[in-house]
Amino acid sequence: MLVRMVMRKGQLFRASKLIYPEIGPSAEALAPLVALAWVDDDGVLSLEQLFQMLRKDEIVACFSTALTRPRAAKPDLFEQLVPLYPEPRRLSEWYPGFAEAVYEWRLQALCDRLRLLFFGNLHQDWSEFVLADLGVLRYEQVAFSIDSRAMRQREDVEVALALHECAEQLAAGAAVEQVLARAEHLRSANPWLERRRARLLFHLGQHCEREGNWALAQQVYPLSAHPQAPLRHIRVLERGEQWAAALHLAEAVSEQPLNALQAQALARVLPRLRRKLGGLCSRGARHPDG
């Protein structure tokens, strides 16, 4: 049963969704896991998690006295109840006498850590491990030396997990300032992790642009070592009509471009910026406002 829960998505499961003929009664199979506190059979649920677990008719029965429009759609029921129930509760407190158990898998963090160590990322899941073990998926055999390992010590694993959490928080709608405050302190001497951190900071800058927060984008892009970060920084400066600052940055980056794509982009940007400044600024010339 433990392996089945690890392979499933999510951490909350109704007992009716954990029926496997080859395992037998789910309650009996889960009892040792509950005793070890690896699984909780009466976990604390937020209102959102409760809605994910219950059907609409069960929600109406659970909150019959609180709903003003019980026939509304499930999302509307949620909106009615959010102001009334801001705090999470145990299922037994949400719905006393509910006939079915809801189990919470509590070792997800440990399993994610093991998955990161095995795959080197958290994008691949355990199904790929099983398929590879069965020989269905075959990967090219590559000899890795100790020096080529992405993570070499416990601190590297912690930083990798923290960077992944930052990316998930950003995707979930967390404030850029909140994610940035954490990402700034995740520096590492590991080049592989620094590339991941640079990519995260670059995505933060892009997020700022999409939100129209140009001032914060100007702060974020210089923190990223991503090859595209200086180019986006220049574009943000251009949008703010900070032509001299944009030209100064473009000329500085053009001295040592990181790759051919960056060099090609700068070859297009520099003439445009010089035209904006009336052609007075060229490499080594003084900026009219500097």
N, C-alpha and C positions, 0 to 999 in steps of 0.2 A: 504493500500500500504506500509506503514511503516513496518508492521509486515512481509509482503512478502519480503521486502528488507533485513530485519534482518535475515530471515531464509535462504537467498541465500548466496552462497559463493562469495567472492570478494566484492569490493566496487564500481566498475564501471559497468554500465549497459546501453546497447543500448535501446532506447525506444521500439524497436520491440521485445525485450526480456522481457518486463514488461507488457505483455498483459494478463489480467485476466478477463474473461467474467463476473464474479460475481462482479467485481469492476467497470468496465466500462472504458471509455477512460483514458489511463494512464496519459496524459498531464493534464487533469482536476484533477485527484487524486493526482498528484505530486505537483500541483501548491501551495497548502498550505504548503507543506514541503519545497519547494523552498523559499517561503516567510519567513519561520522561519529560513532559512539557515541550515536546517537539511540535505537538498539535494542541490547540486550545478548542475545547468543545463549547465554550461560552465566552467568546472573545468580545472585546470592546469594538463596537461598530459606529461609524459616523452615520448620519442620516443618508448621505449619498451611498455608502456601502450597503446600508439596509435596503435601499431602493434597488440596488443591483441584485440583491439576493431574493427579494420577494416579488411575487406576481401582483398585478394591479388589484385583484380581488382581496388578496391578503393584506395589502397596504390599506385598503378601504376598511377592512375589518379591524386592523390594528389601530387606526386613527379615526375611528367612526365619530368620536365626540369632538374632534378638532377640525375636521374638514368641513368647509362651508359649501364646497361644490364637489361632492364625492363622485359624480359622474364625469368629471373632467378627465382629460388625457393624463397619462402618468407624469409627463414633465410638468404639467400644470399642478398636479397634486404635490409634487416636490416643491414648487415655488410657494404654494400655500403654507407648507410646513416648515420651510427653512427658518423664517423668523421666530418660530415657536420652539424649535429644538436645535439650538446652536452647539450643544455639547454632545460628544459621543457617549454611548451607553452600552452595556452588555445586552445581548439578544434577549436574555430572560427579563431584562428591565424594559426593553422596547416592546416586547410582545409576550407577556406572561402566558404560559400555557401553549405556546406555539408547538405544534406536534412534531416538527422535524428539526433535527440538530443541524447547526451550521458550524463547520470546522474551519479553523484558521491555521494555515501552515506557517510555522514560526521560524523555520530555518532558511528562509529565502536569502538572507544576507550571506550566510555561510555558503550556500549553493552557488550564489553569484560569484563569490570569491573563487571557488573551485573552478567555475566555468571560465573566469578570466584567466586563471593560471593555465588551464588546458588549451583554450583557443587563442589567448592573447587579446581578446576583445569580448564585448558583451552583446554583440550583434548576432552571433551564432548561438543556437540553442542545443539542448541535449539530444534532440532528434538527429542532428547531424553526427553527434558522437555515436549514437546507436547504429546509424546507417553505415558509418565508417567501420565500426567494430564488426558488423555483419558482412562487410566486404561489398556492400551495395554502392557506397561512395568510395572512390579510390583517389588519394591525393599523391602528388609527386613526392617522392622521398628526397628530402634535402638534409644534408649534414649540417648541424648547427654547432658552432663552437660555443664555449662559455661566454666569450666576448660578444657574440651576436645575439645573446638573449635580451629580449625587450625589458624584462624585469629581473633584477639581480638581487634585490633585498626586499625586506618587508615594507620599508618606506615607499618603495616603488609601487607596490600593490596598493597601498593606502592612497597614494596620489592618483593612481589610475582610477580607482573607485570613486574618489572625490570628483575628478574631472567628469566622469560619466554622470554622476549625480547632478553636477552643475548643468550639463547639457540637457538632462531630463527636466530639471527645474525650469530652464529657459523654454523648452518645448511645451511645458505645462502652463506657461503664462506668468511665471515669476517675474518680478521687476528686474530690469537689467542691472540696476544699481546693486541689488541684493546678490545677484550671481557674480557680478564683477568684483564685489568686495571679497568674495571667497576665492575666486579664480586668481586674483592678484597675489594671494599668499600660497599658491600651489606651485611655486617654483621648484625645479628639480635639476640636479646635475646630469640626469639621464636624458640624452638627446631625443630618444623616442618619445618620452613624456613631454618634453619641451615642445616638440612638434605638435602633439595633441593639444597642449595648452595654447599654443599659437593659433591653432585652428578654432578652438573654442572662443578665444578673444576676437578672432576675425568674424565669427558668426554673431558675437555680441554687437560688434560694430555694424554689421548688416542689419541686425534687428533694430538698432537705433535709427538707421536710415529709413527703414520701413515705417517706423513710428514718427518720423519727421523730427527726431531729437538730434539735430545736427551738432549742437554744442557737445553732447555726450559722445557722439560718434568721433568728434575730433580728439576727445580724450582717450578713447578706447583704441583706435587704430594704431597710434604710436607704441602701444604696449605689446602689439602682436608682431611676431617674427614671420608671419605667413607671407609668402611672396606677393600676394594680391593686396595686402594691407596698405602699403604705401600708395598704391594706385587708387584705392578707394578713399584714402585720406585726401589725396589730391583732388578727387572729384567732389568731396565734401567741401573743401576749401573753395573750389570753383563755384559751387552752388551758393556759397556765402559771399561770392564776389571778392574773395581775398586773393586776388590775382598774384600779388607779389609773394605772399607766403606759399602759394601753390607752386609758383615757378621756382622759388628757392628750394623747396622740398624735391621737386622733380629733377632739378639739376644735381642736387646732392645724391639722389638715388641713382641717377644715370651714370655717375662716376664708377659705381660698382654694381651693376644690375645682377640680381640673383639668378636669372635664367633668361633664355632667349625671348620668351613671351613677355617678360617684364621689359626687356630692352625694346621690343617692337612697340609695346604700348607707349613707352616714354617717347619714342621717336615720333609718335603722333601727337602726344600731349604737349611737348615742348614748343613746337612751332605755333600751336594754338594759343598757348599762354603768352608767348612773346608778342603775338599779334594783338592780344588783349591789352598789353602794356605799351602798345604803339611801336613795337619793334625796338624799343630802347634797351631792353634787357637781353643780353646774350651772356654766354658763359664768361665769367670774370668781370662783367660790367656791373656797375652799381645800380641797384634797383631804385627807381625814382622816389619810392616812399620808404626806403630803408636806409 
